[in-house]
Amino acid sequence: MPFATEIHPVPGTLAESTADLLVLPVLAGEEGPEAVEGVTDGGLTQVLPSPLADLFAHYALTGKPGELSQFPVSRDGGLVRLALLGVGSGGPADLRKAGAALSRAARGNERVALAWPGADDEAATAFAEGALLASYTFTYKTAEPPRSQRPAPVINVVGDVTTLDGPLALGTTLATATALARDLINTPSLAKDPEWMATRARETADGAGLGVRVWNEKELGDEGFGAILGVGQGSSRPPRLVQLSYTPENPTEHVVLVGKGITFDTGGLSLKPNDNMKLMKTDMSGAAIVLAVLSALASVGAGVRVTGLLALAENAFSGDATRIGDVLTTYTGRTVEVLNSDAEGRLVLADAMGYASTNLEPDVLVDVATLTGAAKLALGTGIGALYSTDDTVAAQIEAAGGESGEPLWRMPLTEDYVPTTGSRVADLANIGTRGGDFGPAGATDAALFLREFTGGLPWAHLDIAGPGRSMQESGLLTKGGTAFATRTLLRWLAAR
């Protein structure tokens, strides 16, 4: 961050370009691959080694999105490379995949020119998202990366591009916000404690014109945030709560976003195995996403007032750590028995959500968190879990996820499971007690627990434990934090 790659609309033809790599889009037609009408006009046809139909057959192309074959062609200045890039139907989802594939394939080149396939504005936005996010890098390596691993070059989109400035700029805004969240998520926890996150929030607020308030550990204690303090008390690096405020002119409603911000999660006294703990610098993904969303609301033209709450703590083990069986008093006064100190995310969220429902008078409350391994087991690493008390809100967020290529699956708030959130000695337990005939339902238990702190407001809960991290380079994703749901929430808020 910022991206090495840039995307610019450039009027003209592909034949006129002096780029190192020329790219022809290939559609997936009903009867096989098809060239986009007019993209080889202006003198490019004569430099092709064979007619396009023969090239499609030779390279066994189908036009599926992201499919790509390259070969050299002769130009006045010598040899350049020409690529045939599958763009599927030319719709947003396919152009997003194609943009990511092009960005990866173009690494090592300085300039790329893509003949625009005439797709609509939404597809242009998606193309920019794909191309930019696939070029995202985060590293502490001091050696120069090999040429094939360097960020992709400037991409010029050529053709009749008079209407593309706005859509490409929107795609750049969405990708930039996502990259900000990824940077925060990928930062090692040696640097990234709760105060570091609070400092990043202050910097972001200054740059985006947001209001900001930060509670330190004394203020958290004075005002009754017992759950956040309980999670963070085992660490020498104390917790924080950050409030960010975006207020446009004449806002139509008030939305509160709450992000889980565990800057490192050992599991506390319920210690994680090492293989699981290696990933836990990313356990503050929810807070990073909320901060990134707030940073871009003005740029996407959101007309709603939005308050972001970052619930920040480091879950460590020490002589001061919360013990199993301890009872914490949350901001709303509800008491919680801690039966597993590795179920800490819902505790910090409970305090922040209780504060929001009690003091901020939102119309809608949304939380986002890498919360449960159960959600990952249920849905894998490509789909986020969505729980909600409001059908309209759920449908809107699910639709925004589909538009963003960040799929969500609505899960049930099964009322029969409510007794599993109970405790013998407190109002609630922080893990399901599995009473009666019910077996494990970890993600639903967590959602039902959080619902107790919504104050009856319309509410949605995004459990992104599965898609929140990537173990490989693939499509839009690089290894590490994905910032899944950043673009979904921005689209949803802009549409409200």
C-alpha positions as CSV (number, residue, x, y, z in Angstrom):
1,M,0.0,0.0,0.0
2,P,-0.3,2.1,-2.0
3,F,-0.5,-0.1,-5.0
4,A,2.3,-0.2,-7.5
5,T,-0.3,-0.8,-10.1
6,E,-2.3,2.0,-11.6
7,I,-5.3,1.8,-14.0
8,H,-6.0,4.6,-16.5
9,P,-8.6,4.9,-19.3
10,V,-6.9,5.9,-22.5
11,P,-8.8,6.8,-25.7
12,G,-7.6,5.1,-28.9
13,T,-6.9,1.6,-30.1
14,L,-4.7,-1.3,-29.0
15,A,-2.7,-1.0,-32.2
16,E,-1.7,2.5,-31.3
17,S,-0.4,1.5,-27.8
18,T,3.3,1.4,-27.1
19,A,2.8,-0.9,-24.1
20,D,5.0,-3.9,-23.3
21,L,2.0,-6.2,-23.2
22,L,-1.1,-5.9,-25.4
23,V,-4.2,-7.7,-24.2
24,L,-7.2,-8.8,-26.3
25,P,-10.3,-9.8,-24.3
26,V,-12.0,-13.1,-25.3
27,L,-15.7,-13.7,-24.5
28,A,-17.1,-17.1,-23.6
29,G,-19.8,-17.4,-26.3
30,E,-22.5,-20.0,-26.5
31,E,-20.7,-21.7,-29.4
32,G,-17.1,-21.1,-28.1
33,P,-14.7,-18.2,-27.6
34,E,-15.5,-15.0,-29.4
35,A,-13.5,-11.8,-30.0
36,V,-15.1,-8.6,-28.8
37,E,-16.3,-6.6,-31.8
38,G,-13.9,-3.9,-32.9
39,V,-11.0,-4.6,-30.6
40,T,-8.6,-5.6,-33.4
41,D,-9.4,-2.6,-35.5
42,G,-6.8,0.0,-36.2
43,G,-4.1,-2.2,-37.7
44,L,-3.6,-4.9,-35.1
45,T,-4.9,-7.8,-37.2
46,Q,-2.0,-7.8,-39.5
47,V,0.6,-8.4,-36.8
48,L,-1.2,-11.5,-35.5
49,P,0.5,-14.8,-36.4
50,S,-2.9,-16.3,-37.4
51,P,-6.6,-15.4,-37.5
52,L,-8.1,-15.1,-34.1
53,A,-10.2,-18.2,-34.6
54,D,-7.1,-20.2,-35.3
55,L,-5.4,-18.8,-32.2
56,F,-8.4,-19.6,-30.0
57,A,-8.2,-23.2,-31.3
58,H,-4.4,-23.5,-31.0
59,Y,-4.4,-22.4,-27.4
60,A,-7.6,-24.3,-26.5
61,L,-9.2,-21.2,-25.2
62,T,-12.8,-21.1,-24.0
63,G,-13.1,-17.5,-22.9
64,K,-13.6,-18.4,-19.2
65,P,-12.8,-15.5,-16.9
66,G,-9.1,-15.3,-16.1
67,E,-7.9,-17.7,-18.8
68,L,-4.8,-16.2,-20.4
69,S,-2.3,-17.1,-23.2
70,Q,0.6,-15.0,-24.4
71,F,2.8,-15.0,-27.5
72,P,5.2,-12.6,-29.2
73,V,4.1,-10.3,-32.1
74,S,6.2,-8.0,-34.3
75,R,5.8,-4.3,-34.0
76,D,7.7,-1.4,-35.5
77,G,9.8,-1.1,-32.4
78,G,10.5,-4.9,-32.2
79,L,8.8,-7.8,-30.5
80,V,6.1,-7.2,-27.9
81,R,3.9,-9.7,-26.1
82,L,0.2,-10.1,-26.9
83,A,-2.2,-11.9,-24.5
84,L,-5.6,-13.3,-25.1
85,L,-7.5,-12.8,-21.8
86,G,-10.8,-14.6,-21.1
87,V,-13.5,-12.3,-19.8
88,G,-16.4,-14.7,-19.6
89,S,-19.7,-12.9,-20.2
90,G,-18.1,-9.5,-19.6
91,G,-20.1,-9.1,-16.4
92,P,-18.8,-7.7,-13.1
93,A,-17.9,-11.1,-11.5
94,D,-16.1,-12.2,-14.6
95,L,-14.2,-8.9,-15.1
96,R,-13.1,-9.0,-11.5
97,K,-11.5,-12.4,-12.1
98,A,-10.0,-11.3,-15.4
99,G,-8.5,-8.2,-13.8
100,A,-6.9,-10.3,-11.1
101,A,-5.5,-12.8,-13.6
102,L,-4.1,-10.0,-15.8
103,S,-2.5,-8.2,-12.9
104,R,-0.7,-11.4,-11.9
105,A,0.3,-12.4,-15.4
106,A,1.6,-8.9,-16.1
107,R,4.2,-8.8,-13.3
108,G,7.6,-7.9,-14.6
109,N,6.2,-5.7,-17.3
110,E,6.2,-1.9,-17.1
111,R,3.1,-1.0,-19.1
112,V,0.0,-3.0,-20.2
113,A,-2.7,-2.1,-22.6
114,L,-6.1,-3.8,-22.4
115,A,-8.7,-3.3,-25.2
116,W,-11.8,-2.6,-23.2
117,P,-14.6,-5.1,-24.0
118,G,-17.3,-2.5,-23.8
119,A,-18.6,-3.8,-20.4
120,D,-20.9,-1.7,-18.1
121,D,-19.9,0.6,-15.3
122,E,-20.3,-2.1,-12.6
123,A,-18.0,-4.4,-14.5
124,A,-15.4,-1.6,-14.9
125,T,-15.4,-1.1,-11.1
126,A,-15.0,-4.8,-10.5
127,F,-12.2,-5.0,-13.0
128,A,-10.3,-2.3,-11.1
129,E,-10.9,-4.1,-7.8
130,G,-9.5,-7.4,-9.2
131,A,-6.5,-5.9,-10.9
132,L,-5.5,-3.8,-7.9
133,L,-6.1,-6.3,-5.1
134,A,-4.2,-9.0,-7.0
135,S,-1.2,-6.7,-7.1
136,Y,-1.3,-6.1,-3.3
137,T,1.9,-7.0,-1.5
138,F,3.0,-6.9,2.2
139,T,6.4,-7.9,3.2
140,Y,9.3,-7.4,5.6
141,K,11.8,-9.0,3.2
142,T,14.9,-6.9,2.5
143,A,15.9,-8.6,-0.7
144,E,14.6,-7.6,-4.1
145,P,11.8,-10.0,-5.1
146,P,12.2,-11.9,-8.4
147,R,10.8,-10.2,-11.4
148,S,7.8,-12.6,-11.6
149,Q,6.8,-11.6,-8.1
150,R,7.0,-7.9,-8.4
151,P,3.8,-5.8,-8.4
152,A,2.0,-5.5,-11.7
153,P,2.5,-2.4,-13.9
154,V,0.4,0.5,-15.1
155,I,-2.6,-0.8,-16.9
156,N,-4.1,1.4,-19.7
157,V,-7.7,0.5,-20.6
158,V,-8.0,1.6,-24.3
159,G,-10.9,2.0,-26.6
160,D,-14.1,4.1,-26.2
161,V,-13.5,4.8,-22.5
162,T,-15.2,8.2,-22.1
163,T,-17.5,6.9,-19.3
164,L,-14.9,4.8,-17.4
165,D,-13.2,7.4,-15.2
166,G,-15.9,7.3,-12.4
167,P,-16.3,3.5,-12.3
168,L,-12.5,2.8,-12.4
169,A,-12.1,5.5,-9.6
170,L,-14.7,3.7,-7.5
171,G,-13.0,0.4,-8.0
172,T,-9.7,2.0,-6.9
173,T,-11.4,3.5,-3.8
174,L,-12.8,0.1,-2.8
175,A,-9.5,-1.7,-3.4
176,T,-7.6,1.0,-1.5
177,A,-9.8,0.6,1.5
178,T,-9.3,-3.1,1.4
179,A,-5.6,-2.7,1.2
180,L,-5.6,-0.4,4.2
181,A,-7.3,-3.1,6.2
182,R,-4.9,-5.8,4.9
183,D,-1.9,-3.7,5.9
184,L,-3.3,-3.4,9.5
185,I,-4.2,-7.1,9.6
186,N,-0.8,-8.3,8.3
187,T,1.3,-6.1,10.6
188,P,3.1,-8.3,13.1
189,S,1.8,-8.1,16.7
190,L,5.2,-7.1,18.0
191,A,4.3,-3.7,16.6
192,K,0.5,-4.0,16.7
193,D,-0.8,-3.6,20.2
194,P,-4.1,-1.8,21.0
195,E,-2.5,1.6,21.4
196,W,-0.8,1.2,18.0
197,M,-4.3,0.5,16.4
198,A,-5.7,3.5,18.2
199,T,-2.9,5.6,16.8
200,R,-3.7,4.3,13.3
201,A,-7.3,5.2,13.8
202,R,-6.4,8.7,14.9
203,E,-4.3,9.1,11.7
204,T,-7.0,7.8,9.5
205,A,-9.6,10.0,11.1
206,D,-7.4,13.1,10.5
207,G,-7.0,12.2,6.9
208,A,-10.7,11.3,6.3
209,G,-12.3,14.1,8.3
210,L,-13.8,11.7,10.9
211,G,-14.5,12.3,14.6
212,V,-12.5,10.1,16.9
213,R,-12.6,9.2,20.6
214,V,-10.3,6.7,22.4
215,W,-10.8,5.2,25.8
216,N,-7.7,4.2,27.7
217,E,-7.7,1.4,30.3
218,K,-8.6,3.8,33.2
219,E,-11.5,5.3,31.3
220,L,-12.7,1.8,30.3
221,G,-12.7,0.9,34.0
222,D,-14.4,4.1,35.1
223,E,-17.2,3.6,32.6
224,G,-17.8,-0.1,33.1
225,F,-16.3,-1.9,30.1
226,G,-15.6,-4.9,32.2
227,A,-15.5,-7.4,29.4
228,I,-12.9,-5.6,27.3
229,L,-10.8,-5.1,30.4
230,G,-11.2,-8.7,31.4
231,V,-9.9,-9.9,28.0
232,G,-7.0,-7.5,28.1
233,Q,-5.9,-7.8,31.7
234,G,-3.4,-10.7,31.1
235,S,-1.3,-8.5,28.8
236,S,1.2,-5.8,29.6
237,R,-0.2,-3.9,26.7
238,P,-3.6,-2.6,27.9
239,P,-6.8,-2.5,25.9
240,R,-8.5,0.4,24.1
241,L,-11.9,1.2,22.7
242,V,-12.0,3.5,19.6
243,Q,-15.0,5.4,18.3
244,L,-14.9,6.9,14.8
245,S,-17.7,9.1,13.5
246,Y,-18.8,9.9,9.9
247,T,-21.6,12.4,9.5
248,P,-22.6,13.5,6.0
249,E,-25.0,16.4,5.3
250,N,-28.6,15.5,6.1
251,P,-28.0,11.8,7.0
252,T,-30.9,9.5,6.3
253,E,-30.2,7.1,9.2
254,H,-27.5,6.0,11.7
255,V,-25.6,2.8,11.3
256,V,-23.1,1.5,13.9
257,L,-20.3,-0.9,12.8
258,V,-18.5,-2.8,15.5
259,G,-15.2,-4.6,14.9
260,K,-13.4,-7.3,16.9
261,G,-9.9,-6.1,17.5
262,I,-7.8,-8.8,19.3
263,T,-4.3,-7.7,18.3
264,F,-2.9,-11.1,19.2
265,D,-4.8,-14.1,20.5
266,T,-2.9,-16.7,22.5
267,G,-6.2,-18.1,23.7
268,G,-5.4,-16.9,27.2
269,L,-5.3,-19.6,29.8
270,S,-7.2,-21.8,27.3
271,L,-4.0,-21.8,25.3
272,K,-4.1,-22.4,21.6
273,P,-1.9,-24.9,19.9
274,N,1.0,-23.4,18.1
275,D,-0.3,-24.1,14.6
276,N,-3.4,-22.1,15.3
277,M,-1.6,-19.4,17.2
278,K,0.7,-18.6,14.2
279,L,-2.3,-17.0,12.5
280,M,-3.5,-14.9,15.4
281,K,-2.0,-11.5,14.4
282,T,-5.0,-11.4,12.0
283,D,-7.6,-11.7,14.9
284,M,-8.2,-8.0,14.8
285,S,-9.5,-8.2,11.2
286,G,-12.9,-6.9,12.2
287,A,-11.5,-3.7,13.7
288,A,-9.3,-3.2,10.7
289,I,-12.3,-3.6,8.3
290,V,-14.4,-1.1,10.3
291,L,-11.6,1.4,10.3
292,A,-11.0,0.9,6.5
293,V,-14.8,1.3,5.8
294,L,-15.0,4.5,7.8
295,S,-11.9,5.9,5.8
296,A,-13.7,5.5,2.5
297,L,-17.3,6.5,3.2
298,A,-17.0,10.0,1.9
299,S,-15.3,8.8,-1.3
300,V,-18.2,6.4,-2.1
301,G,-20.8,9.0,-1.3
302,A,-22.4,7.3,1.6
303,G,-25.4,9.3,2.8
304,V,-25.9,7.7,6.1
305,R,-24.3,8.6,9.4
306,V,-21.9,5.8,10.5
307,T,-20.2,5.2,13.8
308,G,-17.4,2.7,14.0
309,L,-16.3,1.0,17.2
310,L,-13.0,-0.8,17.4
311,A,-12.9,-3.1,20.5
312,L,-9.1,-3.6,21.0
313,A,-7.3,-6.0,23.4
314,E,-4.5,-8.4,23.4
315,N,-5.5,-11.8,24.8
316,A,-2.4,-13.0,26.7
317,F,-1.7,-15.4,29.5
318,S,0.0,-14.4,32.7
319,G,-0.7,-14.3,36.5
320,D,-3.1,-11.5,35.8
321,A,-5.1,-13.2,33.1
322,T,-8.8,-13.9,33.5
323,R,-9.2,-17.4,35.0
324,I,-11.7,-20.0,33.8
325,G,-14.8,-19.6,35.9
326,D,-14.3,-15.9,36.5
327,V,-17.4,-13.7,36.1
328,L,-17.1,-10.4,34.2
329,T,-19.6,-7.5,34.3
330,T,-20.2,-6.1,30.9
331,Y,-21.0,-2.4,30.0
332,T,-24.8,-3.1,30.1
333,G,-24.5,-4.7,33.5
334,R,-25.1,-8.3,32.3
335,T,-22.7,-10.7,33.9
336,V,-20.7,-13.4,31.9
337,E,-19.0,-16.5,33.2
338,V,-15.8,-17.2,31.3
339,L,-15.8,-20.9,30.6
340,N,-13.1,-20.6,27.9
341,S,-10.7,-17.7,27.6
342,D,-10.3,-18.4,23.9
343,A,-13.9,-17.3,23.3
344,E,-12.7,-13.7,23.9
345,G,-13.9,-12.0,20.7
346,R,-17.5,-12.1,21.7
347,L,-16.6,-10.5,25.1
348,V,-15.0,-7.4,23.6
349,L,-17.8,-7.2,21.1
350,A,-20.4,-7.5,23.9
351,D,-19.1,-4.4,25.6
352,A,-18.9,-2.3,22.4
353,M,-22.3,-3.5,21.2
354,G,-23.8,-2.8,24.6
355,Y,-22.3,0.7,24.6
356,A,-23.7,1.3,21.0
357,S,-27.2,0.1,21.8
358,T,-27.3,2.0,25.1
359,N,-25.9,5.3,24.1
360,L,-25.7,5.8,20.3
361,E,-29.3,5.3,19.2
362,P,-28.4,3.6,15.9
363,D,-31.1,2.5,13.4
364,V,-29.0,-0.6,12.5
365,L,-26.1,-2.4,14.3
366,V,-23.6,-4.6,12.4
367,D,-20.6,-6.4,13.8
368,V,-17.8,-8.1,11.9
369,A,-15.3,-10.5,13.4
370,T,-13.0,-13.5,12.8
371,L,-15.1,-15.1,15.6
372,T,-15.5,-18.9,15.4
373,G,-13.7,-21.9,13.9
374,A,-17.2,-23.4,13.7
375,A,-18.2,-21.0,11.0
376,K,-15.1,-22.0,9.0
377,L,-15.9,-25.7,9.5
378,A,-19.5,-25.0,8.3
379,L,-18.8,-22.9,5.2
380,G,-15.1,-23.3,4.4
381,T,-12.7,-20.5,3.5
382,G,-14.6,-18.9,0.7
383,I,-17.9,-17.9,2.3
384,G,-18.7,-15.8,5.4
385,A,-21.4,-16.5,7.9
386,L,-24.3,-14.0,8.2
387,Y,-26.6,-13.9,11.2
388,S,-29.3,-11.3,11.4
389,T,-32.5,-10.3,13.3
390,D,-33.8,-8.4,10.3
391,D,-34.7,-9.9,7.0
392,T,-34.3,-6.7,5.0
393,V,-30.9,-5.9,6.4
394,A,-29.7,-9.4,5.9
395,A,-30.9,-9.4,2.2
396,Q,-29.2,-6.1,1.6
397,I,-25.9,-7.2,3.0
398,E,-26.0,-10.5,1.3
399,A,-26.7,-8.8,-2.1
400,A,-23.8,-6.4,-1.5
401,G,-21.6,-9.4,-0.8
402,G,-22.6,-10.9,-4.1
403,E,-21.8,-7.7,-5.9
404,S,-18.4,-7.6,-4.3
405,G,-17.4,-11.2,-4.9
406,E,-17.5,-11.7,-1.1
407,P,-20.3,-14.3,-0.7
408,L,-22.2,-14.6,2.6
409,W,-24.5,-17.4,3.7
410,R,-27.3,-16.6,6.1
411,M,-27.3,-18.9,9.1
412,P,-30.2,-19.5,11.5
413,L,-30.5,-18.0,15.0
414,T,-32.0,-21.2,16.3
415,E,-34.1,-20.3,19.3
416,D,-33.9,-23.8,20.7
417,Y,-30.2,-23.2,21.3
418,V,-30.7,-20.1,23.5
419,P,-30.5,-22.2,26.8
420,T,-26.9,-23.2,25.8
421,T,-25.8,-19.6,26.4
422,G,-26.9,-19.7,30.0
423,S,-24.7,-20.0,33.1
424,R,-25.3,-21.4,36.6
425,V,-23.7,-18.4,38.3
426,A,-24.0,-15.5,35.8
427,D,-26.5,-14.2,33.3
428,L,-24.6,-15.7,30.4
429,A,-21.7,-18.1,29.7
430,N,-19.1,-17.1,27.0
431,I,-19.3,-20.6,25.3
432,G,-22.3,-22.8,24.7
433,T,-23.0,-25.1,27.6
434,R,-24.6,-27.7,25.3
435,G,-27.6,-28.4,27.4
436,G,-30.3,-31.0,26.6
437,D,-30.2,-32.8,23.3
438,F,-28.2,-30.2,21.4
439,G,-24.7,-30.9,20.2
440,P,-22.0,-28.3,19.4
441,A,-23.2,-25.2,17.5
442,G,-20.3,-22.9,18.1
443,A,-21.0,-20.2,15.5
444,T,-24.7,-20.1,16.4
445,D,-23.9,-20.1,20.1
446,A,-21.7,-17.1,19.6
447,A,-24.3,-15.2,17.5
448,L,-27.0,-15.9,20.1
449,F,-24.6,-14.6,22.8
450,L,-24.0,-11.4,20.9
451,R,-27.7,-10.8,20.3
452,E,-28.1,-10.3,24.0
453,F,-26.2,-7.0,23.6
454,T,-28.1,-5.5,20.7
455,G,-30.9,-3.9,22.7
456,G,-33.4,-5.3,20.2
457,L,-32.1,-3.3,17.3
458,P,-32.0,-4.5,13.7
459,W,-28.7,-6.3,13.8
460,A,-26.4,-8.3,11.5
461,H,-23.3,-10.3,12.5
462,L,-20.6,-11.3,10.0
463,D,-18.4,-14.2,11.2
464,I,-15.5,-14.1,8.7
465,A,-13.2,-16.6,10.4
466,G,-13.1,-18.7,7.2
467,P,-12.6,-16.1,4.4
468,G,-10.8,-13.7,6.7
469,R,-7.4,-15.3,6.0
470,S,-5.8,-16.8,2.9
471,M,-3.1,-19.4,2.9
472,Q,-2.2,-19.0,-0.8
473,E,-1.9,-16.5,-3.6
474,S,-5.2,-16.8,-5.6
475,G,-7.3,-14.4,-7.5
476,L,-7.7,-11.2,-5.5
477,L,-6.1,-12.8,-2.5
478,T,-2.5,-12.8,-1.2
479,K,-1.3,-14.8,1.7
480,G,-2.4,-13.3,5.0
481,G,-5.4,-11.2,5.9
482,T,-8.0,-10.7,3.2
483,A,-10.1,-7.9,4.7
484,F,-13.1,-9.9,3.5
485,A,-16.3,-7.8,3.9
486,T,-14.7,-4.3,3.5
487,R,-16.0,-3.9,0.0
488,T,-19.3,-5.5,0.9
489,L,-20.0,-3.0,3.8
490,L,-18.9,-0.1,1.6
491,R,-21.3,-1.0,-1.2
492,W,-24.1,-1.7,1.4
493,L,-23.6,1.7,3.1
494,A,-23.3,3.6,-0.2
495,A,-26.6,2.1,-1.4
496,R,-28.4,3.1,1.8
